[in-house]
Amino acid sequence: MDVSPLAWVLTLVAVLGILVTDLLLVSRRPHKPTVREAARVVVFFVLLAVAFGGLVWAVWGSQYAAQFYAGWLTEYSLSLDNLFVFVIIMARFAVPAALQQTVLIIGILLALVLRGVFIAAGAFVIERFSSVFFLFGAFLLWTAWTLLRGGEEEEEFEENALIRWVGQVVPITPDYHGVRLRVTIDGARMWTPMLIVMIAIGTTDLLFALDSIPAIFGLTKEPYLVFTANAFALMGLVQLFFVLGGLLDRLRYLNVGLAVILTFIGVKLILEALATNSLPFLNGGDPVEWAPEIPVAVSLGVIVVVLVTTAAASLLVDRAERASR
């Protein structure tokens, strides 16, 4: 896939421009959006992602378009898991409803920059050490197992070391002051709780990238597609938070579906690593001929079927339980 430097620059400018514009619009009138308002934005971003996939198809071909769609759907579904944690963070730090949208946008903007660093590092390592797919595949299988083992239990948010350190050494006001990060109280400059919340959102999303980045590299090796799939998934995440709201707990089989997808991609990565093997202690350093190659169309089909089945089963069981009460 030949992506010119100009295409990279235009894409980065467009992505950052959309996110910054969204932030500025929200900051001018902080509020909790209605479900209808948020749903319109979610639909816009979904259609924008579909249109971008069409552009990839027109410029680079159907194979790369299928890789983008598969990667975007995977990142979007993994992002739903992020929302569970975001709900807990908002409650943990008692973020006012009117400020939640601003907090999410800033945190996700930070996460996009940090994910960009992860993607660049991943592309560098993959280009020079194809055997890293063994590690990526094993990590995804382990992540899938932890998702299944966790079941439906909701884990509490635990403050990481950075948040605890900032809370100890930085003067923090007890109350929020709108979207402001710093205020002056009795002549002393102090930070507001907005700082801690944004750090929590940004670092939490970065931790989720530890499984989402290897997962998408299992679907496409093109850094441009990896970045754009992540960008479009994060774009719709803020509004999706307000659209789903209380519906999140109804997606009881989400972890099962994500575990199936991560298992599939993990196996796919290990098979690819076997097919391009160069490790001297494995098969004499030669590629394993029997390792099959899984077409991207199959990957896209598996992801779509798993997501639809998971959502349908969750809603059907939830409806049955509500009817029986």
C-alpha positions in Angstrom: 0.0 0.0 0.0 1.7 3.2 -1.2 0.6 6.1 0.9 2.3 9.4 0.0 3.6 11.8 2.7 0.9 14.3 1.5 -1.8 11.7 2.2 -0.4 11.2 5.7 -0.3 14.9 6.4 -3.8 15.5 5.1 -5.2 12.6 7.1 -3.5 13.8 10.3 -4.7 17.3 9.8 -8.2 16.2 9.1 -8.4 13.8 12.1 -6.9 16.4 14.6 -9.1 19.1 13.0 -12.3 17.1 13.6 -11.4 16.3 17.2 -10.2 19.8 18.1 -13.3 21.3 16.5 -15.5 19.0 18.5 -13.6 20.0 21.6 -14.0 23.7 20.9 -17.8 23.4 20.2 -18.3 21.5 23.4 -16.2 23.9 25.5 -18.2 26.8 24.3 -21.4 25.3 25.7 -20.6 22.5 28.2 -23.7 20.3 28.6 -24.9 16.7 28.8 -26.1 15.9 25.3 -29.4 14.3 24.8 -29.6 10.7 23.4 -30.9 12.1 20.1 -28.2 14.7 19.8 -25.5 12.2 20.6 -27.0 9.6 18.2 -26.8 12.0 15.3 -23.1 12.5 15.9 -22.5 8.8 16.2 -24.3 8.1 12.9 -22.3 10.9 11.3 -19.0 9.4 12.4 -20.1 5.9 11.4 -21.0 7.1 7.9 -17.8 9.0 7.8 -15.8 5.8 8.5 -17.9 3.9 5.9 -17.1 6.7 3.4 -13.4 6.6 4.2 -13.4 2.9 3.6 -15.0 3.6 0.2 -12.2 6.1 -0.5 -9.6 3.4 0.4 -11.4 1.0 -2.0 -11.3 3.6 -4.8 -7.6 4.5 -4.3 -5.9 1.3 -3.1 -8.4 -1.5 -3.8 -10.9 -3.7 -2.2 -8.4 -5.8 -0.2 -7.2 -2.7 1.7 -10.8 -1.5 2.2 -11.7 -4.8 3.8 -8.7 -4.5 6.1 -9.8 -1.1 7.1 -13.4 -2.2 7.8 -12.2 -5.2 9.8 -9.8 -3.1 11.8 -12.3 -0.3 12.4 -15.0 -2.7 13.6 -12.6 -4.5 15.9 -11.4 -1.2 17.4 -14.9 0.0 17.8 -16.1 -3.1 19.5 -13.0 -3.0 21.8 -13.8 0.6 22.6 -17.2 -0.5 24.0 -15.2 -2.2 26.8 -13.5 1.2 27.4 -16.9 2.7 28.0 -17.5 0.5 31.0 -14.4 1.9 32.6 -15.3 5.5 31.6 -18.6 5.2 33.4 -16.8 4.0 36.5 -14.2 6.9 36.3 -17.0 9.5 35.9 -18.7 8.2 39.0 -15.4 7.7 40.9 -14.4 11.4 40.5 -18.0 12.7 40.6 -17.7 14.5 37.2 -20.7 16.9 36.7 -22.9 15.8 33.8 -22.3 19.0 31.9 -18.5 18.5 31.9 -18.4 14.8 31.0 -18.3 15.4 27.2 -15.4 17.8 27.4 -13.4 15.4 29.7 -13.9 12.5 27.3 -12.9 14.5 24.2 -9.7 15.8 25.8 -8.8 12.4 27.1 -9.4 10.7 23.8 -7.4 13.4 21.9 -4.5 12.5 24.3 -5.1 8.8 23.7 -5.0 9.3 20.0 -1.6 10.9 20.2 -0.3 8.2 22.5 -1.7 5.4 20.2 0.1 7.0 17.3 3.3 6.4 19.1 2.3 2.8 19.8 1.4 2.3 16.1 4.7 3.7 14.9 6.7 1.5 17.4 4.7 -1.5 16.4 5.2 -0.9 12.7 9.0 -0.5 13.3 9.2 -3.8 15.2 7.1 -5.8 12.8 9.1 -4.6 9.8 12.3 -5.9 11.4 11.2 -8.8 13.5 8.3 -10.8 12.0 8.6 -13.3 14.9 7.0 -10.6 17.2 3.7 -12.0 15.8 4.2 -15.0 18.2 4.2 -12.5 21.1 1.3 -10.5 19.8 -0.7 -13.7 19.2 0.1 -15.1 22.6 -0.8 -11.8 24.3 -4.2 -11.7 22.5 -5.0 -15.3 23.6 -4.1 -14.4 27.2 -6.3 -11.3 27.0 -9.2 -13.3 25.6 -8.8 -15.8 28.5 -8.8 -12.9 31.1 -12.0 -11.6 29.5 -13.7 -15.0 29.7 -12.5 -15.6 33.2 -13.7 -12.2 34.3 -17.2 -13.1 33.1 -19.8 -10.5 33.8 -18.2 -9.1 37.0 -17.6 -5.4 36.9 -14.2 -4.4 38.2 -13.8 -1.2 40.1 -11.5 1.4 38.7 -8.1 1.5 40.5 -6.1 4.7 40.4 -2.7 4.1 38.8 0.6 5.3 40.1 0.6 8.5 38.0 -2.8 9.6 39.3 -1.8 8.9 42.9 1.5 10.8 42.5 -0.3 13.8 40.9 -2.9 13.8 43.7 -0.1 13.9 46.3 2.3 16.5 44.9 -0.1 18.8 43.0 -2.5 21.2 44.9 -6.0 20.2 43.8 -9.2 22.1 44.5 -12.0 20.1 46.2 -14.6 21.3 43.6 -14.8 21.6 39.8 -14.6 25.1 38.2 -16.3 24.5 34.9 -13.8 23.2 32.3 -10.9 25.2 33.8 -7.8 23.3 34.7 -6.3 26.0 37.0 -7.8 28.6 39.2 -6.6 31.1 41.8 -8.0 30.7 45.3 -6.9 33.2 48.0 -4.0 34.2 45.9 -2.8 30.6 45.3 -2.8 28.9 41.9 -4.3 25.5 42.1 -5.3 22.7 39.7 -8.9 21.5 39.5 -10.1 17.9 39.6 -10.4 18.1 35.8 -6.7 17.4 35.6 -6.9 14.1 37.5 -10.0 13.0 35.5 -8.3 13.7 32.2 -5.2 11.8 33.2 -7.4 8.9 34.3 -9.2 8.8 31.0 -6.1 9.2 28.9 -4.0 6.6 30.7 -6.8 4.1 30.9 -7.4 4.3 27.1 -3.7 3.8 26.6 -3.8 0.6 28.7 -6.6 -0.6 26.4 -4.3 0.0 23.4 -2.1 -2.8 24.7 -4.6 -5.3 23.3 -6.2 -3.2 20.6 -3.0 -2.3 18.7 -1.8 -6.0 18.5 -5.3 -7.0 17.5 -5.5 -4.6 14.5 -2.0 -5.5 13.4 -3.4 -9.0 13.1 -5.8 -7.7 10.5 -3.6 -5.3 8.6 0.1 -4.6 8.5 -0.4 -1.1 7.0 0.4 1.6 9.5 -1.9 4.0 7.7 -4.9 1.7 8.0 -4.0 0.9 11.7 -4.0 4.6 12.5 -7.1 5.6 10.7 -9.1 2.6 12.1 -8.1 3.7 15.6 -8.9 7.3 14.8 -12.4 6.6 13.5 -13.1 4.3 16.5 -12.1 7.0 19.0 -14.0 9.7 17.1 -17.4 8.1 17.8 -16.5 7.0 21.3 -17.5 10.2 23.1 -21.0 10.4 21.7 -21.4 6.6 22.0 -20.9 7.0 25.8 -24.1 9.1 26.0 -26.1 7.1 23.5 -25.5 3.8 25.3 -25.6 5.1 28.9 -27.5 2.6 30.9 -27.6 0.1 28.0 -24.0 -0.9 28.6 -24.9 -3.3 31.4 -27.4 -5.0 29.0 -24.6 -6.1 26.7 -23.8 -9.0 29.1 -22.1 -11.1 26.4 -19.8 -8.3 25.1 -16.8 -9.9 26.9 -17.5 -13.2 25.3 -17.8 -11.7 21.9 -14.5 -9.8 22.4 -12.8 -12.9 23.7 -13.9 -14.8 20.5 -12.6 -12.0 18.3 -9.3 -11.7 20.1 -8.8 -15.5 20.1 -9.5 -15.6 16.3 -7.0 -12.8 15.7 -4.5 -14.3 18.1 -4.6 -17.6 16.2 -4.4 -15.8 12.9 -1.2 -14.0 14.1 0.4 -17.2 15.3 -0.4 -18.9 11.9 1.2 -16.0 10.1 4.2 -16.1 12.3 4.6 -19.8 11.5 4.2 -19.2 7.8 7.1 -16.7 7.9 9.1 -18.4 10.6 12.8 -17.6 10.9 13.4 -18.7 14.5 16.3 -21.2 14.5 14.8 -23.4 17.3 11.5 -23.8 15.4 11.3 -26.1 12.3 15.0 -25.5 11.8 14.4 -21.8 11.1 12.3 -22.5 8.0 8.7 -21.4 7.4 6.0 -23.9 8.4 4.4 -24.9 5.1 1.1 -26.3 6.6 0.2 -23.0 8.3 -2.8 -21.7 6.4 -3.4 -18.1 5.4 -6.7 -16.6 6.6 -8.1 -14.2 3.9 -9.1 -10.7 5.1 -12.7 -11.4 3.9 -12.9 -14.3 6.3 -11.6 -12.1 9.1 -14.2 -9.4 8.3 -17.0 -12.0 8.2 -16.0 -13.5 11.5 -15.9 -10.1 13.2 -19.3 -9.0 11.9 -21.0 -12.4 12.7 -19.6 -12.4 16.3 -20.6 -8.8 17.0 -24.1 -9.2 15.6 -24.6 -12.5 17.5 -23.3 -11.1 20.7 -25.5 -8.0 20.6 -28.6 -10.0 19.6 -28.1 -12.7 22.3 -27.5 -10.0 24.9 -30.6 -8.0 24.1 -32.8 -11.1 23.7 -31.8 -12.5 27.1 -32.2 -9.1 28.7 -35.7 -8.7 27.2 -36.7 -12.2 28.4 -35.6 -11.4 31.9 -37.4 -8.1 32.0 -40.6 -9.8 30.7 -40.5 -12.4 33.4 -40.3 -9.9 36.2 
